[in-house]
Amino acid sequence: MSEEQTAIAPGAVPKGQASTGSAPVVPADAHLDIQMRFQPSAAFLGILAELNDQFPDWTDGSYDWANQTVDFLHAQEALPTLSPALLQTPLSRRALQDLLHMAIALLSGQYPVVRDYLQTDHFAFVIGYPRSGGSYLTKELLRTIGLDHTRVSEALAHDGFPEMRNHWYGPGGSRPYFHLQDAVFQAAEFLVIAHLYYHRKSPCQPNGLWLVPKKMHKLVHWAGSFKMLLGQGAADYLVTVRHPVPTSISIYEKCGGLPADGLFPAARPRSAIERWIGDDLAWLGYSGAEIAGMDYFQAVQISWTAFYVQMASSGLFLGGREAVSVLPYGQDTFEGIVHTYHQRYGCQRPVEPFLVHSKAATQSAGIHVRGDAAVAAVRSAWQSLGLSFPDLTAV
């Protein structure tokens, strides 16, 4: 798709206006020549194909993305070549039309259009550093509205989509990659496909709204913008926090184990999480050689610290803190918040137990000292801004 408007050449002086040697004054009724091409993401197309009963591979129940007892790397099934007929169904035509309207609204600042489109949706965003219990909470939120999480695609429920970062440009080989445009389009994709999906797959709640759960740790990059876009009261924000030492262990076990040399695998990250950690370190100014020389726990702890320090000033608390629940990792806390949602939405299912199985006690005293120091640094940063960061134990 493309959006084209009448052109006025950059730097040109409109007819009848004298040049002053400075930037020209562009008449209010002039239009800049802005051309953008939008290629739907694989996540959007895969979820759309599933809604059209044309692609069951992501939702056939064979993959439990919230498994609490088995750590393994999982590569999402690649999107096959889809029939061009997919985009001709009534549902697809509506989705693409809605998407175009939403993308233009986001790009032009027409937030009332977005709020009107989503007026019957209430989001529940689960935000936290990877391996801090967010998958369990997202799974339980889906169960709250009667959905089996293995039948909801990881693309829709989990972190990878939409791809949002706090920078406009990112590394793209020999030249910068303009990330902002894709990020805006993917945000529009998510809002549209989530709206269509949950309105078709889950019941309307007694309050007249549809609950839309989403594990979205990348929201930390756009938190204030999303809160202003959606409006106050349009979402719950569940922040999960786990001590960085067991977090590190959980990450490397998910990726196949601690590397033999104990160092962070900067040159060959084994998962999306390790790629994200490498990106975090690069943005903090560490060179490739410095990252490759870091022990695994150090790399994760620096990334973990940066994530929660950024969260404090991200705008997540904009408009009041009552919509944000900061949840320290633990069985009582997590099962308790799930029970609250079950009561709120009339769910009669029992709360599935949250399993805590940390191996942090096997690590050296030095690793624990560094982990505790990272927690203390984040707590101090939050307190200096008038925010409360929870006490954390290495579980």
C-alpha positions in Angstrom: 0.0 0.0 0.0 1.2 3.5 -0.5 0.0 6.9 0.5 0.9 9.7 -2.0 0.1 13.4 -1.8 0.7 16.4 -4.1 4.3 17.4 -4.0 6.1 20.6 -3.2 9.9 20.2 -3.7 12.0 20.3 -0.6 13.4 23.8 -0.1 11.4 25.3 -3.0 10.0 28.7 -2.7 6.3 28.8 -3.5 5.3 30.9 -6.4 4.9 34.6 -5.6 7.1 34.4 -2.5 10.6 36.0 -2.4 13.5 34.0 -1.2 14.9 35.3 2.1 17.9 33.1 2.2 16.5 31.1 5.1 14.0 28.2 5.2 10.9 29.0 3.1 7.6 29.5 4.7 5.4 26.7 3.4 1.7 27.7 2.8 -0.8 26.0 5.2 -2.6 24.4 2.3 0.6 22.9 0.7 1.3 19.1 0.9 4.6 17.5 1.2 5.5 14.6 -1.0 5.6 11.7 1.5 5.6 8.2 0.1 5.5 5.1 2.4 5.2 1.5 1.4 3.7 -0.9 3.9 4.5 -4.6 3.8 2.4 -6.5 6.3 4.5 -8.4 8.8 4.7 -12.2 9.0 3.0 -12.1 12.4 0.1 -10.1 11.2 -0.4 -12.3 8.1 0.0 -15.5 10.2 -2.7 -14.5 12.7 -4.9 -13.2 9.9 -4.5 -16.6 8.0 -5.4 -18.4 11.2 -8.6 -16.3 11.6 -9.5 -17.3 8.1 -8.9 -21.0 8.9 -6.0 -21.1 6.4 -3.0 -21.6 8.7 -3.3 -23.7 11.9 0.4 -24.4 12.5 0.8 -21.7 15.2 -2.3 -22.7 17.1 -2.6 -26.4 16.8 -1.9 -27.0 20.5 1.5 -28.7 19.9 3.5 -25.9 21.4 3.2 -24.8 25.0 4.9 -21.4 25.1 4.1 -21.1 28.9 5.6 -24.5 29.9 7.0 -24.0 33.4 8.9 -27.3 33.7 10.8 -27.7 30.5 13.3 -25.2 29.1 14.0 -25.5 25.4 14.6 -23.3 22.4 11.6 -23.2 20.0 11.6 -21.8 16.5 8.2 -20.7 15.5 6.9 -22.4 12.4 7.9 -20.4 9.4 5.0 -18.7 7.6 4.4 -20.6 4.3 3.6 -19.0 1.0 0.0 -18.0 1.5 -2.6 -18.0 -1.2 -3.3 -14.6 -2.7 -7.0 -15.5 -2.0 -6.3 -14.9 1.7 -6.5 -11.2 1.3 -9.7 -11.3 -0.6 -11.9 -12.7 2.1 -14.4 -10.4 3.8 -12.5 -10.6 7.1 -9.2 -9.9 5.4 -10.5 -7.0 3.5 -11.9 -5.5 6.7 -8.6 -6.1 8.5 -6.6 -4.4 5.8 -8.9 -1.5 5.6 -8.9 -1.1 9.4 -5.1 -1.4 9.4 -4.7 1.4 6.8 -7.0 3.7 8.8 -5.2 2.9 12.1 -1.7 3.3 10.6 -2.6 6.7 9.1 -4.2 7.7 12.4 -1.0 6.8 14.3 1.2 8.6 11.9 -1.0 11.7 11.8 -1.7 11.9 15.5 -5.4 11.3 15.2 -5.7 9.5 18.5 -9.5 9.8 18.8 -9.7 7.5 15.8 -7.7 4.9 17.6 -9.7 5.3 20.9 -13.0 5.0 19.0 -11.8 1.8 17.3 -10.8 0.2 20.5 -13.5 1.5 22.7 -14.8 -2.0 23.6 -11.4 -3.4 24.3 -9.5 -3.4 27.7 -5.9 -4.4 27.5 -3.9 -6.3 30.1 -0.2 -5.7 29.3 2.3 -7.9 31.1 5.6 -6.1 31.1 8.9 -7.4 32.5 12.4 -8.5 31.8 12.5 -11.9 30.1 12.1 -15.0 32.3 10.4 -13.1 35.1 7.1 -14.9 35.1 5.3 -13.1 32.3 4.4 -16.2 30.3 2.6 -17.7 33.3 0.5 -14.5 33.9 -0.3 -14.2 30.2 -1.4 -17.8 30.1 -3.6 -17.4 33.1 -5.2 -14.2 31.7 -6.1 -16.1 28.6 -7.6 -18.9 30.7 -9.6 -16.2 32.6 -11.5 -15.4 29.4 -11.9 -19.1 28.4 -9.0 -19.6 26.0 -6.4 -22.4 25.9 -3.1 -20.6 25.5 -1.7 -23.3 23.3 -4.4 -22.4 20.8 -3.4 -18.7 20.8 -0.4 -18.0 18.7 2.8 -16.9 20.4 2.9 -14.1 17.8 -0.3 -12.6 19.2 0.2 -13.3 22.9 3.9 -13.0 23.4 6.7 -10.5 23.2 8.1 -10.6 19.6 5.2 -8.7 18.0 5.0 -5.8 17.6 8.6 -4.9 17.3 9.1 -1.6 19.1 12.3 0.1 20.2 13.1 3.4 21.7 15.1 4.6 18.7 14.1 5.7 15.2 17.1 4.2 13.5 18.9 0.9 14.2 22.0 -1.0 12.8 21.2 -2.3 9.4 24.5 -3.6 8.1 26.5 -0.9 6.2 23.8 1.8 6.7 21.2 2.7 9.4 17.9 0.9 9.2 14.9 3.2 9.6 13.1 1.3 12.3 10.4 3.9 13.3 8.2 3.4 10.2 8.0 -0.4 10.7 7.4 0.0 14.4 4.5 2.3 13.9 3.0 0.0 11.3 3.4 -3.0 13.5 1.8 -1.2 16.4 -1.2 -0.5 14.2 -1.1 -4.2 13.1 -1.2 -5.4 16.6 -4.1 -3.1 17.7 -6.2 -4.2 14.7 -5.5 -7.9 14.7 -5.9 -8.2 18.5 -9.2 -6.3 18.3 -10.5 -8.6 15.6 -9.1 -11.8 17.2 -10.5 -11.4 20.7 -13.9 -10.2 19.5 -14.2 -13.4 17.5 -12.5 -15.9 19.9 -13.6 -14.7 23.4 -16.8 -13.6 25.0 -17.7 -10.0 25.8 -17.4 -9.5 29.5 -20.2 -8.4 31.8 -18.8 -4.8 31.7 -19.4 -4.7 28.0 -15.7 -5.0 27.1 -13.3 -7.6 25.7 -10.2 -8.4 27.7 -7.1 -8.4 25.6 -4.1 -10.0 27.3 -0.6 -9.3 25.9 2.9 -10.1 27.1 4.7 -7.0 25.9 8.0 -6.3 27.5 8.9 -4.0 24.6 6.1 -1.7 25.8 8.8 -0.2 28.1 10.1 1.7 25.0 6.7 3.3 24.2 4.9 3.2 27.5 4.0 6.8 27.8 3.0 7.1 24.2 0.8 4.0 24.4 -0.9 5.3 27.6 -1.6 8.6 25.9 -2.8 6.9 22.8 -5.2 4.5 24.5 -6.3 6.9 27.2 -6.5 6.4 31.0 -8.4 3.4 32.1 -8.0 1.5 28.8 -5.4 -0.9 30.1 -4.0 -2.7 33.1 -0.2 -2.8 33.4 1.3 -5.8 35.2 5.0 -5.4 35.8 6.9 -8.6 36.7 10.3 -8.3 38.6 12.7 -11.1 39.3 16.2 -11.0 40.9 18.8 -10.9 38.1 20.7 -14.0 39.3 17.9 -16.5 38.8 16.9 -14.5 35.8 20.3 -15.1 34.2 20.2 -18.8 35.0 16.7 -19.2 33.5 17.8 -17.4 30.3 20.8 -19.5 29.7 18.9 -22.7 30.5 16.3 -21.7 28.0 19.1 -21.2 25.5 20.7 -24.6 25.9 22.9 -24.0 29.0 25.7 -21.8 30.2 28.4 -21.5 27.6 31.5 -23.6 28.4 33.6 -20.6 28.8 31.0 -18.8 31.0 31.0 -15.8 28.6 28.1 -14.2 26.9 27.8 -15.5 23.3 27.8 -12.1 21.7 28.9 -13.3 18.3 26.4 -16.1 18.1 23.3 -15.4 20.2 21.2 -18.5 20.5 17.8 -16.9 21.0 15.9 -13.7 20.6 16.5 -12.9 24.3 20.3 -13.1 23.9 20.0 -10.9 20.8 18.0 -8.4 22.8 20.6 -8.4 25.6 23.4 -7.8 23.0 21.4 -4.9 21.6 21.0 -3.4 25.1 24.7 -3.5 25.7 25.5 -2.1 22.3 23.2 0.9 23.0 25.0 1.5 26.3 28.2 2.0 24.3 29.9 -1.4 24.9 32.0 -2.5 21.9 31.6 -6.0 20.4 34.9 -7.1 22.0 33.8 -5.8 25.4 30.5 -7.7 25.2 32.2 -10.9 24.0 34.5 -10.6 27.0 31.7 -10.3 29.6 30.7 -13.3 31.8 27.1 -14.3 31.2 25.8 -13.0 34.6 27.4 -9.6 34.1 25.9 -9.2 30.6 22.4 -10.0 31.8 22.7 -7.9 35.0 23.6 -4.8 33.0 20.8 -5.4 30.6 18.4 -6.1 33.5 19.4 -2.9 35.3 19.0 -0.8 32.1 15.5 -2.2 31.5 14.1 -1.3 34.9 15.9 2.0 35.1 14.4 2.9 31.8 11.0 1.8 32.9 10.9 4.3 35.8 11.0 7.2 33.3 9.3 5.6 30.4 5.9 7.2 31.0 4.4 3.9 32.3 3.3 5.7 35.5 1.8 8.6 33.5 -1.6 9.9 34.8 -1.3 8.0 38.1 0.1 4.8 39.4 -3.1 2.9 40.2 -3.2 1.1 36.8 0.3 -0.3 37.3 0.9 -3.3 39.5 4.5 -4.1 40.3 4.7 -7.8 41.0 7.8 -9.3 42.6 8.5 -12.8 41.4 6.8 -15.4 43.7 4.0 -17.9 43.9 1.8 -16.0 46.3 2.0 -12.8 44.4 1.4 -14.3 41.0 -1.3 -16.6 42.0 -2.9 -13.8 44.0 -3.2 -11.4 41.0 -4.6 -14.2 38.8 -7.2 -14.9 41.5 -8.1 -11.2 41.4 -8.7 -11.4 37.6 -10.8 -14.6 38.0 -13.0 -12.8 40.5 -13.3 -9.7 38.4 -14.3 -11.6 35.2 -16.3 -14.4 36.8 -13.9 -17.2 35.9 -14.7 -20.4 37.7 -11.5 -22.2 36.7 -9.0 -23.0 39.4 -5.8 -20.9 39.4 -3.0 -23.1 38.0 -0.1 -23.2 40.4 3.0 -21.0 39.7 6.1 -23.2 40.0 9.3 -21.7 41.4 12.4 -23.7 40.8 15.5 -21.6 41.1 19.0 -22.8 41.0 20.5 -19.6 42.2 21.9 -21.2 45.4 24.4 -23.1 43.3 26.1 -19.9 42.2 29.1 -18.2 43.9 28.9 -15.6 46.5 30.5 -13.1 44.1 27.7 -13.5 41.6 25.1 -13.0 44.3 26.9 -9.8 45.5 26.8 -8.4 42.0 23.1 -9.4 41.6 22.2 -7.8 44.9 24.1 -4.6 43.9 22.1 -4.4 40.7 18.8 -4.7 42.6 20.0 -2.0 45.0 21.0 0.3 42.1 17.6 0.0 40.5 15.8 0.5 43.8 17.8 3.6 44.5 17.1 5.0 41.1 13.3 4.4 41.5 13.3 5.9 45.0 15.1 9.0 43.8 12.1 9.5 41.4 9.5 8.8 44.1 8.7 5.3 43.0 8.8 2.1 45.0 10.8 -0.9 43.7 10.2 -4.2 45.5 12.6 -6.1 47.6 13.9 -9.2 45.7 15.3 -12.5 46.8 17.3 -14.8 44.5 14.4 -17.2 43.6 
